[in-house]
Amino acid sequence: GQNIDQPTEMTATEGAIVQINCTYQTSGFNGLFWYQQHAGEAPTFLSYNVLDGLEEKGRFSSFLSRSKGYSYLLLKELQMKDSASYLCAVLDSNYQLIWGAGTKLIIKP
Amino acid sequence: IAGITQAPTSQILAAGRRMTLRCTQDMRHNAMYWYRQDLGLGLRLIHYSNTAGTTGKGEVPDGYSVSRANTDDFPLTLASAVPSQTSVYFCASSEKSSDTQYFGPGTRLTVL
C-alpha cells in the first residue's frame, strides 16, 4: 500500500529553526509537495521537489532524497504565524496526490 | 478575484437527505478534485476530473458522485447522506494533473 509518514506534532520556539520530516512509500513518484494549513482554513502550497536536493524559498526550504523516500521542510526564524499544520504529499504514478496526516507545529514565545 | 469558491460554507444535514456541494473555479484549470479531511487522517481523494467531460474515482468514492459539464464547475453530490460522511470537504484545481493543486475554502458538513 501507499504510505506517507510525518510526526503528529512538534513544538518550537519563536526565532528558532525547525525541521519537519516526511517519509514515503508510494507506487511511483512524480514529485513531492509541502502545504501549510492554518486551523479552519484550506491548505496552501509551500514547495515542490521532484529532483534530489534542496529548494530554498525565503525562510522555508524543502529537501528531497528519492533513493531514501525522504523529504524535510525546514523553517527558519520562526514566527508565531507559522503555527499551523504542515502537510506532505506525493504525486504517484497515476498523478494522484497521496497525503500524509500532517504535522501540527506549535510555536512558543 | 481569481480562485476557487465553494458553497455552502457549512451545512447540517439529516441522514438520508440528498446534498450537492458546489465548487467553481475561474482559473481555467483543466483538472479538479474533491477531497475529504477528517481529524487524524490525511486528505483523501473522493473523485477527480482531468478535463471537462471526464471524471474518475479516487480513494473513497462510495456514496458520492460528480459531474464536469464545463471547465469551471465541479459539483459533488451525496445521494443519501450518512453520518460517516460528516467531514470537511475541499475542492481543488490544477492546470493539469501533474501540477500544483490550489484549494477552495472548504465546506464543513455534519450529517445527523
Boltz contact constraints between the chains, C-beta under 6 A:
constraints:
  - contact:
      token1: [A, 42]
      token2: [B, 103]
      max_distance: 6.0
  - contact:
      token1: [A, 42]
      token2: [B, 105]
      max_distance: 6.0
  - contact:
      token1: [A, 42]
      token2: [B, 106]
      max_distance: 6.0
  - contact:
      token1: [A, 43]
      token2: [B, 103]
      max_distance: 6.0
  - contact:
      token1: [A, 45]
      token2: [B, 100]
      max_distance: 6.0
  - contact:
      token1: [A, 95]
      token2: [B, 97]
      max_distance: 6.0
  - contact:
      token1: [A, 95]
      token2: [B, 98]
      max_distance: 6.0
  - contact:
      token1: [A, 99]
      token2: [B, 42]
      max_distance: 6.0
  - contact:
      token1: [A, 99]
      token2: [B, 43]
      max_distance: 6.0
  - contact:
      token1: [A, 100]
      token2: [B, 42]
      max_distance: 6.0
  - contact:
      token1: [A, 101]
      token2: [B, 41]
      max_distance: 6.0
  - contact:
      token1: [A, 101]
      token2: [B, 42]
      max_distance: 6.0
